[in-house]
Amino acid sequence: MSLHNHWRHGAFGALGLNNRTAVLFALFCLSIASLHPVSAQEKHAANSDSAPVATAEQTPSSDATSQSNEADNPQPKTDSQNPDDQEGQQTRRILFIIPNYRSVSVNARLPPQRFKEKVWLATQDSFDYSAFIYEGIIAGIAMSQKSEPSFGQGASGYGLYYGHSFADGTIENYMVEAIVPTVTKEDPRYYTLGHGGFFKRTGYAVSRLFITRTDSGKPTFNVSEIAGAGGAAGISLAYYPTESNPWVKTYQRWGSQLIQDGLGNLAKEFWPDVNKKIFHNKY
């Protein structure tokens, strides 16, 4: 946040509103260039939306298994034939619509993600068809509240709100799920707790905004979430209108992204229960 003069007076700060397209295009090119070959397990998971997220990952090494067992996942590994082992099983989508690629089923033991895998994870979340719908809803809410009066109303105003909202979400995804986690060697995935009372699991889900795992499986402060979301909010100064209080808006966007991610964690945590008890694992 100390880069105020750089954003406002430097070459990057001189970018017009439509340059958000260039930012998104650069991120998308980076993701395409970084795609990794799809493994047999990933192909199998892609063919079935009901398959647990964990099946889309590689078979973990023994070191990763022991470290993951110690960190942040208190349940012991159970026999796959045991019905109790079906608790907390994540699917690749929530309600067959919302992408759920970051979620890891209870008792799953996964290897660390490589940079290419983290970039691909952010790409899936950013350019999934549901992301265009979600950002459209966020844009409609922002326009109804006239959060940026200079955008105006009507179709043209909504187009500006939509473009900025989509840029906000996409840049935040890449910062939180790929760029910062690579630098800090953190795991951007959400590891489901899957047991305990409502308040315990709710507290756990919210706490994942501040606590995550390193690539080696150890608990650590979630720099990826806090700094990543903050960095994305700072980048937004490049394509939002210049105002008398730009930093107030920046902090608001930062807080908004954290709230959205926190609600997303709650949805991930309780989705297996909803899917089992209400939809009978239909999704």
C-alpha positions in Angstrom: 0.0 0.0 0.0 3.0 2.3 0.1 3.1 2.4 -3.7 0.5 5.3 -3.9 2.7 7.6 -5.9 3.8 4.8 -8.2 0.2 3.9 -9.0 -1.1 7.5 -9.4 1.8 9.2 -11.1 4.0 6.4 -12.6 3.6 4.8 -16.0 1.3 2.1 -14.7 -1.0 4.7 -13.0 -1.4 6.4 -16.4 -3.4 3.5 -17.8 -6.9 4.2 -18.8 -10.0 2.4 -17.6 -10.1 0.0 -20.6 -6.6 -1.3 -19.8 -8.1 -3.8 -17.4 -8.5 -5.9 -20.6 -4.7 -5.9 -21.0 -4.2 -7.0 -17.4 -6.7 -9.9 -17.8 -5.2 -10.9 -21.2 -1.7 -11.0 -19.7 -2.9 -13.2 -16.8 -4.8 -15.5 -19.2 -1.8 -15.9 -21.5 0.3 -16.8 -18.4 -2.1 -19.4 -17.5 -2.3 -21.0 -20.9 1.4 -21.0 -21.2 1.7 -22.8 -17.9 -0.9 -25.6 -18.4 0.4 -29.0 -17.4 -0.5 -32.2 -19.1 -3.6 -33.8 -17.7 -2.9 -37.0 -15.9 -5.1 -40.1 -16.1 -6.5 -39.4 -12.7 -7.5 -35.9 -13.7 -9.2 -37.1 -16.9 -11.2 -39.6 -14.9 -12.3 -36.8 -12.4 -13.2 -34.5 -15.3 -15.6 -37.1 -16.7 -17.6 -37.3 -13.5 -18.7 -34.2 -11.6 -19.6 -36.5 -8.7 -16.0 -37.6 -8.2 -14.3 -36.2 -5.1 -11.9 -33.4 -5.7 -9.1 -35.4 -4.3 -9.2 -37.8 -7.2 -8.1 -35.1 -9.5 -4.8 -34.8 -7.8 -1.7 -36.9 -8.1 -1.0 -39.8 -5.7 0.8 -38.2 -2.7 4.3 -39.2 -1.6 4.8 -40.8 1.8 6.5 -37.6 3.1 3.6 -35.4 2.0 1.2 -37.9 3.5 2.8 -37.8 6.9 3.1 -34.0 6.9 -0.5 -33.5 5.8 -1.7 -35.9 8.5 -0.1 -33.7 11.2 -1.2 -30.3 9.9 -4.7 -28.9 10.2 -6.6 -32.2 9.5 -7.1 -34.0 12.8 -9.1 -37.0 11.5 -7.1 -40.2 11.0 -7.1 -41.8 7.6 -9.8 -44.4 7.4 -10.4 -47.5 5.2 -11.9 -46.4 1.9 -14.5 -49.2 2.3 -15.7 -47.8 5.6 -19.0 -45.8 5.2 -17.7 -43.2 7.6 -14.9 -42.4 5.2 -17.5 -41.0 2.9 -18.1 -38.0 5.2 -16.7 -34.7 3.9 -16.4 -35.8 0.3 -16.1 -32.8 -1.9 -17.3 -32.7 -5.5 -15.8 -30.6 -8.3 -18.8 -28.4 -8.3 -21.4 -27.2 -5.8 -24.9 -27.7 -7.0 -23.5 -28.8 -10.3 -22.8 -25.1 -11.1 -20.3 -23.4 -8.7 -16.7 -24.4 -9.2 -15.2 -26.2 -6.2 -11.7 -27.0 -7.5 -9.9 -25.7 -4.4 -11.6 -28.0 -2.0 -9.9 -31.1 -0.6 -12.0 -33.9 0.8 -11.6 -35.1 4.4 -8.7 -37.5 4.9 -7.3 -36.8 1.5 -3.5 -36.8 1.3 -2.2 -34.6 -1.6 1.3 -33.7 -2.8 2.4 -30.0 -3.0 1.1 -28.1 -6.1 3.6 -26.9 -8.7 3.4 -23.4 -10.0 1.7 -24.6 -13.2 -1.0 -26.3 -11.1 -1.6 -23.2 -9.0 -1.9 -21.1 -12.1 -4.4 -23.6 -13.6 -6.4 -23.6 -10.4 -6.7 -19.8 -10.6 -7.6 -20.0 -14.3 -10.4 -22.5 -13.6 -11.9 -20.3 -10.9 -11.6 -17.1 -13.0 -12.9 -18.2 -16.4 -15.4 -20.9 -15.4 -18.8 -20.1 -17.0 -20.2 -19.5 -13.5 -17.7 -16.8 -12.9 -19.2 -14.6 -15.6 -22.6 -15.0 -13.9 -21.3 -14.4 -10.4 -19.5 -11.2 -11.4 -22.6 -10.0 -13.2 -24.5 -10.3 -9.9 -21.8 -8.4 -8.1 -21.8 -5.7 -10.7 -25.6 -5.4 -10.4 -25.3 -4.9 -6.7 -22.6 -2.3 -7.1 -24.6 -0.4 -9.7 -27.7 -0.4 -7.5 -25.7 1.1 -4.7 -24.0 3.6 -7.1 -20.6 2.7 -5.7 -18.9 4.4 -8.6 -21.2 7.4 -9.6 -19.0 8.2 -12.6 -20.0 4.9 -14.2 -23.5 6.1 -14.6 -26.6 3.8 -14.9 -28.3 1.9 -17.8 -26.6 -0.6 -20.1 -23.4 1.4 -20.5 -23.1 1.9 -16.8 -23.7 -1.7 -16.1 -21.0 -2.6 -18.7 -18.4 -0.5 -16.8 -19.4 -2.1 -13.5 -19.3 -5.6 -15.0 -15.8 -5.0 -16.5 -14.3 -3.7 -13.3 -16.0 -6.4 -11.2 -14.7 -9.1 -13.5 -11.2 -7.6 -13.4 -11.3 -7.4 -9.6 -12.3 -11.0 -9.2 -9.8 -12.4 -11.8 -6.8 -10.5 -10.6 -7.6 -11.5 -7.0 -7.8 -15.2 -7.9 -4.4 -15.1 -9.6 -2.8 -13.2 -6.7 -4.4 -15.4 -3.9 -4.2 -18.8 -5.7 -1.1 -18.6 -7.8 1.3 -15.7 -7.6 1.6 -15.1 -3.9 1.4 -18.8 -2.9 4.3 -19.6 -5.3 6.4 -16.9 -3.7 5.5 -17.9 -0.1 5.4 -21.6 -0.8 1.9 -21.9 0.5 -1.0 -24.3 -0.4 -4.0 -22.3 -1.7 -6.4 -25.2 -1.4 -9.2 -25.5 1.2 -8.8 -28.6 3.4 -12.2 -29.7 4.7 -12.6 -30.3 8.5 -15.8 -32.3 8.0 -16.6 -33.1 11.6 -17.6 -31.4 14.8 -20.4 -29.0 15.7 -21.7 -26.1 13.6 -19.8 -23.4 15.4 -16.6 -25.4 15.5 -16.7 -25.9 11.7 -17.8 -22.3 11.1 -14.9 -21.0 13.1 -12.5 -23.3 11.3 -13.8 -22.2 7.8 -13.4 -18.5 8.7 -10.0 -19.0 10.3 -8.7 -20.4 7.0 -8.6 -16.8 5.9 -5.7 -16.4 8.3 -4.3 -19.9 8.6 -3.2 -22.1 5.8 -0.6 -24.8 5.0 2.8 -24.5 3.6 3.6 -26.7 0.6 5.3 -29.1 3.1 2.1 -29.4 5.1 2.8 -27.2 8.1 0.3 -24.6 9.4 1.3 -21.0 8.7 -0.2 -17.5 8.5 -2.1 -17.1 5.3 0.0 -14.5 3.6 -1.5 -15.6 0.2 -5.0 -14.6 1.2 -4.3 -11.4 3.1 -1.4 -10.0 1.0 -2.9 -11.4 -2.2 -6.3 -9.8 -1.8 -4.6 -6.6 -0.7 -2.3 -6.6 -3.7 -5.3 -7.1 -6.0 -7.1 -4.2 -4.4 -3.9 -2.0 -4.9 -3.7 -3.0 -8.6 -7.3 -1.9 -9.0 -6.1 1.7 -8.6 -4.8 1.4 -12.2 -8.2 1.0 -13.8 -10.7 2.7 -11.4 -11.4 6.4 -11.7 -9.2 8.8 -9.8 -11.0 10.0 -6.7 -10.3 12.2 -3.7 -10.2 9.2 -1.4 -8.8 6.3 -3.5 -7.4 4.5 -0.5 -10.8 4.3 1.2 -12.1 2.5 -1.9 -9.1 0.3 -2.0 -9.6 -0.9 1.6 -13.2 -1.5 0.8 -12.4 -3.7 -2.1 -9.8 -5.5 0.0 -12.4 -6.1 2.7 -15.0 -7.2 0.2 -12.7 -9.8 -1.3 -11.9 -11.2 2.1 -15.6 -11.4 3.0 -16.4 -13.2 -0.3 -13.6 -15.7 0.3 -14.8 -16.3 3.9 -18.3 -17.0 2.7 -16.8 -19.3 0.0 -14.9 -21.2 2.7 -18.2 -21.7 4.6 -19.9 -23.1 1.5 -17.0 -25.5 0.9 -17.0 -26.7 4.4 -20.7 -27.5 4.6 -21.4 -28.5 1.0 -20.6 -32.2 1.6 -23.2 -32.3 4.3 -25.8 -30.5 2.2 -25.1 -32.8 -0.8 -25.5 -35.9 1.3 -28.4 -35.1 3.5 -30.5 -33.0 1.1 -29.5 -34.1 -2.3 -28.4 -37.7 -1.4 -25.1 -37.1 -3.2 -26.9 -36.3 -6.4 -24.4 -33.6 -7.2 
